[in-house]
Amino acid sequence: DFTLEVDGFISDPATVGKVYIDTKKINMAELPLNAVWQEAEISSGILEMKLWADWKNSHFESALISLNIDNFLMSLMEKPQTNLNKLSSYLVWQRQSDGWIFESQQTDIVSQNRIWPDASLSIRMRKIDQQKKYNITASRLELGIWADLFLATPNLDAEVRHQLLTMDPNGFLDDARITGIIENDTLTDIRINAHFSELTWQPWKGIPGVSSIAGQFEVHKDRGVLILDSRDSSIDYASLFRWPFIVKSLNSKISWTLSDELISVELNHLNIDLTDAQLLADGRFDIHRDSDVVDMNLYAELSNGNVAKTKYFLPSGIMGEKLVNYLDQSIKSGSLPSAQISLRGPASYFPFSNAEGVFAINAQVTDTQFVFTDGWPEVNNINADLWFVENSMDIRVLEANSNGQKISKASAIIENFSAEPALLLIKSSSNGDAEDGMDYIFNSPLKSSIGKIFDIIPAKGAFDLDLDLLIPLSGDVNVRVDGLVHLKGNSILVKPIDMPITNIQGEINISDSLVNAKKLSVELMEGKSLYSLKQKRDAKGSVLTTIQGKGQISAAGLRTVFP
């Protein structure tokens, strides 16, 4: 239906008129959409629209549209794309003295079987000389629905389409405002600002996934700022970490500036309260427009960490699988009071294995438990200083203990994470009572070599042990053990004949898990002697021990052993 009422000629400025149009029900599948959009086809849909308009001063003064669409389905390149279950709204347009205003009212939308939030829309245009200023406001927008609509865009790049489908963005924009200024048909300035909440998307390549992120932003043509203020969120950096980070709170200010040469992004006062640690960070990232090179400069501090949760913080994406598995099995518990992280250099070369930049982590751990390798006693109460620099690791143990042995100095070094296999070199010096030292040996792979000696010769006195372990981080290569046992006036008792040997002075060398010693000074049967010992493996792998001695004994001393 079409009705036109006028009281004169339309060209006469004094003429006043009214227009009424009622489309009734239109089958949208019969609309010739592919005449202007060849890839698109409307499969179904019913459109009802009513228009009331006022004519005055040779132009329309106002218009009101009642719009209803039901069961609209559109296909793009023969694939179902947009499913609009229902849309009903009143659209109001009103001429103003300096422009016009457009508003939507009482809008109800159901798309993809999802109910849209109430999203009232307002557009205000003001014209001053050659300048047009547009103000657009929206009360609430659901990003997931707008993403669905964006996917219906003709000629959308296939990579962008795949990215959008994979990331599946969702969330809400509240109090969105867009202000744009156009002069001589050129956009000279724009301002976009809004609050956002429940922002969620899945990981995509190097972009981490997030959930329940909230904050606000303001964007201008050449600059912008993003304020993050989130609670009970998560960050899923799948390309670098194996598990998402559970975030109790996330606060930061991120600002950026745009120029012909650079896109510069500044990270200010990032504060992430994780379940088992707190992270503070500041940084700057410069993207060179002519080469897409990204220069990174980041400093961060981690505090109040739980060493038992280290596996959640290991950047497995840049570490070898065998190293990650080794650390998973070796780290047991402890505290991480603080860690400092410094990163500087071009992003494409990260983690800077060839000194293209700086990537360093310095951490302090206390009361930590660690198992260096299978078969060796656990090391407890570790206080240590850790350094991860580029592609290497250096752990300096300040104090620890293991099986009663007090470790006064130790280090663990991996020179190259990427080597095949990566090699872990452990050096340690420990001291304690001989009985505890023997217990340590009997609970280690050394029980088959030096342990064979002390199994029949219980020792007493002070016991110092230096050990070097070379551990290939691969299950098919044996651990090499070298070291030194320091004997300083120790005494032993040869059990089968109850023969005491006292004041033992000297050193026992450990070489590839076998022992040898020269000129061990002992007091035996009221005399002094020098002894040597040597071990080797036979063809079957059994350890053979040879002991030789030379010295003096007394007859009285001999009778005490062999009465």
Secondary structure as UniProt FT lines:
FT   STRAND          2..6
FT   TURN            10..11
FT   TURN            13..14
FT   STRAND          16..22
FT   STRAND          26..27
FT   HELIX           28..30
FT   HELIX           33..35
FT   TURN            38..39
FT   STRAND          40..56
FT   TURN            57..58
FT   STRAND          59..76
FT   TURN            77..78
FT   STRAND          79..96
FT   TURN            97..98
FT   STRAND          99..111
FT   TURN            112..113
FT   STRAND          114..115
FT   STRAND          121..128
FT   TURN            129..130
FT   STRAND          131..142
FT   HELIX           143..151
FT   TURN            154..155
FT   HELIX           158..167
FT   STRAND          170..183
FT   TURN            184..185
FT   STRAND          186..201
FT   TURN            205..206
FT   STRAND          209..220
FT   STRAND          223..236
FT   TURN            238..240
FT   STRAND          245..258
FT   STRAND          262..274
FT   STRAND          278..288
FT   TURN            289..291
FT   STRAND          294..306
FT   HELIX           307..312
FT   HELIX           316..318
FT   HELIX           321..330
FT   STRAND          331..346
FT   HELIX           347..349
FT   TURN            350..351
FT   TURN            353..354
FT   STRAND          358..370
FT   TURN            374..375
FT   STRAND          379..389
FT   TURN            390..391
FT   STRAND          392..402
FT   TURN            403..404
FT   STRAND          405..414
FT   TURN            417..418
FT   STRAND          423..433
FT   HELIX           434..442
FT   HELIX           445..448
FT   HELIX           450..454
FT   STRAND          459..460
FT   STRAND          462..472
FT   TURN            475..476
FT   STRAND          480..494
FT   HELIX           495..497
FT   STRAND          499..511
FT   TURN            512..513
FT   STRAND          514..524
FT   TURN            525..526
FT   STRAND          527..537
FT   TURN            539..540
FT   STRAND          543..551
FT   HELIX           555..561
//
